[in-house]
């Protein structure tokens, strides 16, 4: 398994955790007075975000992307749904 394949799997997991945090845990915190939802989901998302960045560096080294491409892929982690587009694009490039 290559570091690019691992990165793609981490990207999807990070994207899912981000959506869970934004659209489930945050509403539970503010509308249902359940702050623990954000605590645990936020912790998991934070761990996956750090893993995303680390795997990105490894995949960048392996694939020899230009700095701009690696930067755009990193910035995608900050936008909801963007990690899914990154995964799709990288999957198409791998074919």
C-alpha positions in Angstrom: 0.0 0.0 0.0 1.4 3.4 -1.0 1.4 6.5 1.1 -0.9 8.0 -1.5 -3.5 5.3 -0.9 -3.2 5.8 2.8 -3.5 9.5 2.4 -6.7 9.1 0.4 -8.3 6.9 3.1 -7.3 9.4 5.8 -8.7 12.3 3.7 -12.1 10.6 3.5 -12.1 9.9 7.2 -11.1 13.5 8.0 -13.8 14.8 5.7 -16.4 12.6 7.4 -15.3 13.7 10.9 -15.4 17.4 9.8 -19.0 17.0 8.6 -20.0 15.1 11.7 -18.5 17.9 13.8 -20.2 20.7 11.8 -23.6 19.2 11.1 -24.2 16.9 14.1 -22.0 17.7 17.1 -22.2 21.5 16.9 -26.1 21.5 16.6 -26.2 19.0 19.5 -24.0 21.3 21.6 -26.0 24.5 20.9 -29.5 23.3 20.4 -29.7 20.2 22.7 -27.2 21.4 25.3 -24.9 18.4 24.7 -21.4 19.8 24.8 -19.7 16.4 25.0 -20.7 15.8 21.4 -18.3 18.5 20.3 -15.6 17.4 22.8 -15.4 13.8 21.5 -16.1 14.5 17.8 -13.7 17.5 17.9 -11.0 15.4 19.5 -11.4 12.7 16.8 -11.4 15.3 14.0 -8.3 17.0 15.4 -6.5 13.7 15.4 -7.5 13.0 11.9 -6.6 16.5 10.8 -3.0 16.0 12.1 -2.9 12.6 10.4 -4.1 14.2 7.2 -1.3 16.7 7.3 1.3 14.1 8.1 0.1 11.7 5.4 0.0 14.6 2.9 3.7 15.3 3.5 4.5 11.6 2.9 2.4 11.4 -0.2 3.9 14.7 -1.5 7.4 13.2 -1.1 6.4 10.0 -2.8 4.6 11.5 -5.7 6.8 14.6 -6.1 3.9 17.0 -6.4 4.7 20.7 -6.9 4.4 22.9 -3.8 1.2 24.6 -5.2 -0.6 21.3 -5.6 0.3 20.1 -2.1 -0.8 23.5 -0.7 -4.2 23.3 -2.4 -4.7 19.8 -1.1 -3.9 21.0 2.4 -6.3 23.9 2.0 -9.0 21.5 0.9 -8.9 20.0 4.4 -10.3 23.3 5.7 -13.4 23.2 3.6 -16.4 20.9 4.2 -16.8 18.3 1.4 -13.5 19.3 -0.2 -11.5 16.2 1.0 -14.0 14.0 -1.0 -13.2 15.9 -4.2 -9.5 15.5 -3.4 -9.9 11.8 -3.0 -11.8 11.6 -6.3 -9.3 13.6 -8.2 -6.3 11.7 -6.8 -8.1 8.4 -7.6 -8.5 9.6 -11.2 -4.9 10.6 -11.5 -3.8 7.2 -10.2 -5.5 5.4 -13.0 
